[in-house]
Amino acid sequence: MIRAIAIITLQTLFFGCINLKTVNHYSNNALKATQKFEEIPYTFLQHCIDRCEMSAIDSFKIYREIKCPCDQYKRADSVTQLVYRALRGYFDGLTRLSNNQLTNYQIDRLKKAVQEEDLGVLQVNKEEANAYATLTDMMLRGFADSYRQKKIKAFISGANTPVQVLLSKLEFIESKNLKDVMEFKKERLFDHYRSLLRARLSDYEKQEATARYYASLQGIIILEKQCMTYARSLRTIARGHQQLYENRNKISSEELRRRLTPYANDICDLISEFDKLKNK
């Protein structure tokens, strides 16, 4: 009888350990992929400055200090940062919890909450604003109460809806808003160099200008691919978290490992793809 109880106890610990490793593997990869946001070397503000400077170059205007009207683009970057920081904080917390770490980690309460109003070139609706508030408040409450393994199911359950909303928002920003910015940048670059080549330049100068054009174009294309790869990783994270949520009542089952591990591996592959593009 004692032996049977010991075996059951060991099996419970064994499968619980397997499960937590599965959750940790997914959440750790999700955190690393989400943090690739910080390695994308382009922002809405930078787009505004580039456009402003290109306009000055085309009109042969020299300023001691160029003043570009970029307040709307700064606000867009600010909103994007809010969404990103909330997601990064959540996956950091999930990684720590699934690793059974005792931690006093807290995400900073941001002073300027997302509001349902005009935020520059971005629009944030009520659902997205509520998702941000729910997720950040839940993280503060969760870590203050020292959540542990026994609370991880409730942690995932309460977070899934806001996580899905914010992942979708950040994915849209990267795949649509920034893609539109890149398309505009490519068209602006094309018009600039086409106009330049109509000027009275020597053949050598035209060749140099053409080479600069294609080098600049390639840089934009790589940046576009980075943004799209990042967006794909966010979609994969969202699908993985949905599986985690749907199987939250099977937290110690082998089924969770089978369902969640492919998403963790796909996220890892997308991280590698992003890094390869970055090093080109």
GIBELUR-V35072 format. One record per residue. N is the residue number from 1. PSI is psi in degrees with one decimal (NA if undefined). OMEGA is omega in whole degrees, -180 to 180 (999 if undefined). D_CENTER is the distance of its C-alpha to the mean C-alpha in whole Angstrom. Layout:
N_PSI_OMEGA_D_CENTER ; N_PSI_OMEGA_D_CENTER
This chain:
1_-46.7_179_52 ; 2_-40.0_179_51 ; 3_-41.4_180_49 ; 4_-42.6_179_48 ; 5_-41.1_179_46 ; 6_-41.5_-180_45 ; 7_-44.7_179_44 ; 8_-41.7_179_42 ; 9_-44.2_179_40 ; 10_-39.7_179_39 ; 11_-41.5_179_38 ; 12_-45.6_179_36 ; 13_-39.9_-178_34 ; 14_-50.5_-178_34 ; 15_-33.5_176_32 ; 16_-40.6_179_30 ; 17_-44.4_179_29 ; 18_-45.9_-178_28 ; 19_-45.7_-179_26 ; 20_-35.1_176_24 ; 21_-36.9_178_23 ; 22_-47.5_178_22 ; 23_-41.7_-179_19 ; 24_-40.3_179_19 ; 25_-46.0_178_18 ; 26_-51.1_-174_15 ; 27_-36.0_179_14 ; 28_-42.7_176_14 ; 29_-38.3_178_12 ; 30_-39.7_178_9 ; 31_-47.2_-180_9 ; 32_-41.8_180_10 ; 33_-43.6_179_7 ; 34_-39.7_-178_4 ; 35_-12.5_176_6 ; 36_-16.0_174_7 ; 37_-38.6_-177_5 ; 38_-13.0_-178_8 ; 39_0.5_176_10 ; 40_111.0_-171_10 ; 41_46.6_179_13 ; 42_142.0_180_13 ; 43_169.8_176_13 ; 44_-37.8_178_15 ; 45_-43.8_180_18 ; 46_-37.2_176_18 ; 47_-44.1_179_19 ; 48_-44.9_-180_21 ; 49_-44.2_179_23 ; 50_-45.1_-179_23 ; 51_-41.5_180_25 ; 52_-45.7_-179_27 ; 53_-39.4_179_28 ; 54_-37.6_178_29 ; 55_-41.0_178_31 ; 56_-38.7_179_33 ; 57_-44.2_-179_34 ; 58_-30.2_-179_35 ; 59_8.0_177_37 ; 60_42.2_-180_38 ; 61_130.2_179_38 ; 62_127.3_179_38 ; 63_147.1_172_36 ; 64_-36.5_175_37 ; 65_117.7_-177_34 ; 66_129.4_-179_31 ; 67_113.6_-178_30 ; 68_132.1_180_27 ; 69_87.1_-171_27 ; 70_17.0_-176_23 ; 71_-40.5_-180_23 ; 72_-37.6_-178_21 ; 73_-32.9_174_18 ; 74_-41.0_178_18 ; 75_-39.2_178_18 ; 76_-43.2_177_15 ; 77_-37.5_-179_13 ; 78_-44.3_178_14 ; 79_-43.8_179_13 ; 80_-40.7_179_9 ; 81_-40.1_179_9 ; 82_-48.0_-180_11 ; 83_-47.0_-180_9 ; 84_-47.0_-176_6 ; 85_-34.5_177_9 ; 86_-44.5_180_10 ; 87_-43.3_178_8 ; 88_-43.4_180_8 ; 89_-40.1_-180_12 ; 90_-49.3_-177_12 ; 91_-27.6_172_11 ; 92_-44.5_179_13 ; 93_-42.8_180_16 ; 94_-37.9_178_16 ; 95_-43.2_180_16 ; 96_-43.7_-179_19 ; 97_-43.2_-178_21 ; 98_-14.8_175_21 ; 99_5.2_179_22 ; 100_36.7_179_25 ; 101_135.1_170_24 ; 102_123.7_-173_26 ; 103_148.4_174_24 ; 104_22.9_-179_24 ; 105_135.4_173_21 ; 106_141.3_173_20 ; 107_138.5_179_17 ; 108_134.8_174_18 ; 109_119.4_-176_19 ; 110_137.7_-174_18 ; 111_-35.2_-175_21 ; 112_99.7_-178_20 ; 113_156.9_176_19 ; 114_132.3_-180_17 ; 115_156.9_176_20 ; 116_85.3_-178_21 ; 117_177.7_178_22 ; 118_120.4_-180_22 ; 119_64.7_-180_19 ; 120_-129.5_-178_20 ; 121_1.3_177_18 ; 122_151.3_173_16 ; 123_132.6_177_18 ; 124_120.3_-179_16 ; 125_176.9_-174_19 ; 126_-39.7_-180_21 ; 127_-42.1_-179_19 ; 128_-38.5_177_15 ; 129_-42.3_178_17 ; 130_-37.5_179_19 ; 131_-43.0_179_16 ; 132_-47.4_-178_14 ; 133_-42.2_-180_18 ; 134_-46.7_-176_18 ; 135_-46.2_-179_16 ; 136_-39.9_178_16 ; 137_-39.5_-180_20 ; 138_-39.0_179_20 ; 139_-44.2_179_18 ; 140_-43.5_-180_21 ; 141_-41.3_-177_23 ; 142_-47.7_-178_23 ; 143_-30.9_178_23 ; 144_-32.3_180_26 ; 145_4.0_179_27 ; 146_61.6_178_27 ; 147_146.2_178_25 ; 148_-164.3_-178_26 ; 149_-42.7_-176_26 ; 150_-16.3_-179_28 ; 151_-1.4_-172_26 ; 152_-33.6_178_23 ; 153_-45.5_179_24 ; 154_-35.5_179_24 ; 155_-48.4_180_21 ; 156_-42.6_-177_19 ; 157_-46.4_-179_21 ; 158_-24.4_-174_20 ; 159_-20.9_-168_17 ; 160_-47.7_-178_16 ; 161_-52.8_178_17 ; 162_-34.3_178_15 ; 163_-44.2_180_12 ; 164_-42.2_-180_12 ; 165_-45.4_-177_13 ; 166_-35.2_174_9 ; 167_-41.4_179_7 ; 168_-40.0_180_10 ; 169_-47.3_-179_10 ; 170_-36.9_177_6 ; 171_-39.8_178_7 ; 172_-41.6_179_10 ; 173_-45.0_-177_9 ; 174_-42.4_-173_8 ; 175_-24.3_-178_11 ; 176_-59.5_-176_14 ; 177_-51.4_-179_14 ; 178_-30.6_176_13 ; 179_-41.5_177_15 ; 180_-39.3_177_17 ; 181_-43.8_-180_17 ; 182_-39.8_178_18 ; 183_-42.1_177_20 ; 184_-42.3_-179_22 ; 185_-40.7_179_22 ; 186_-43.1_179_24 ; 187_-39.9_179_26 ; 188_-41.4_179_27 ; 189_-43.2_179_27 ; 190_-48.3_-180_30 ; 191_-40.3_-179_32 ; 192_-49.3_-176_32 ; 193_-31.8_176_33 ; 194_-40.6_177_35 ; 195_-39.4_-179_37 ; 196_-39.3_-178_38 ; 197_-12.5_175_39 ; 198_-15.4_-180_42 ; 199_169.3_-179_43 ; 200_87.2_179_46 ; 201_154.1_174_44 ; 202_164.8_179_46 ; 203_-38.1_180_45 ; 204_-43.9_180_43 ; 205_-37.2_178_41 ; 206_-39.7_178_40 ; 207_-41.8_179_39 ; 208_-42.9_179_37 ; 209_-41.6_179_35 ; 210_-41.6_178_35 ; 211_-41.6_178_33 ; 212_-37.6_179_31 ; 213_-50.5_-177_30 ; 214_-31.9_176_29 ; 215_-43.3_178_27 ; 216_-40.7_179_25 ; 217_-42.7_180_24 ; 218_-38.6_177_23 ; 219_-41.0_179_21 ; 220_-41.6_-179_19 ; 221_-42.7_178_19 ; 222_-41.2_179_17 ; 223_-39.9_176_15 ; 224_-45.9_-179_15 ; 225_-37.4_176_14 ; 226_-47.1_-180_11 ; 227_-42.0_-179_9 ; 228_-37.0_177_11 ; 229_-41.3_178_10 ; 230_-42.3_179_7 ; 231_-40.3_178_7 ; 232_-38.2_179_10 ; 233_-36.8_178_8 ; 234_-39.4_177_6 ; 235_-39.6_179_10 ; 236_-40.5_176_11 ; 237_-43.2_-179_10 ; 238_-44.1_179_11 ; 239_-39.3_178_14 ; 240_-42.1_-180_15 ; 241_-33.2_177_15 ; 242_-41.2_176_17 ; 243_-41.3_178_19 ; 244_-42.4_180_19 ; 245_-45.7_-177_20 ; 246_-24.5_-180_23 ; 247_21.0_-176_24 ; 248_-23.8_178_24 ; 249_-0.5_176_28 ; 250_43.6_-169_28 ; 251_-20.4_-180_26 ; 252_20.6_-176_29 ; 253_155.4_176_30 ; 254_-27.1_-179_29 ; 255_-38.6_179_28 ; 256_-41.7_179_25 ; 257_-44.2_-179_24 ; 258_-37.6_-177_25 ; 259_-35.6_-171_23 ; 260_-33.4_-175_20 ; 261_-41.9_178_20 ; 262_-36.5_178_20 ; 263_-41.8_178_16 ; 264_-40.8_-180_16 ; 265_-39.9_178_17 ; 266_-40.4_178_15 ; 267_-42.7_179_12 ; 268_-42.4_178_14 ; 269_-39.5_-180_16 ; 270_-32.8_174_12 ; 271_-45.1_179_12 ; 272_-40.1_179_15 ; 273_-42.2_178_15 ; 274_-45.8_-178_12 ; 275_-37.1_178_14 ; 276_-40.8_178_17 ; 277_-39.9_-179_16 ; 278_-33.8_-177_16 ; 279_1.4_179_19 ; 280_NA_999_21
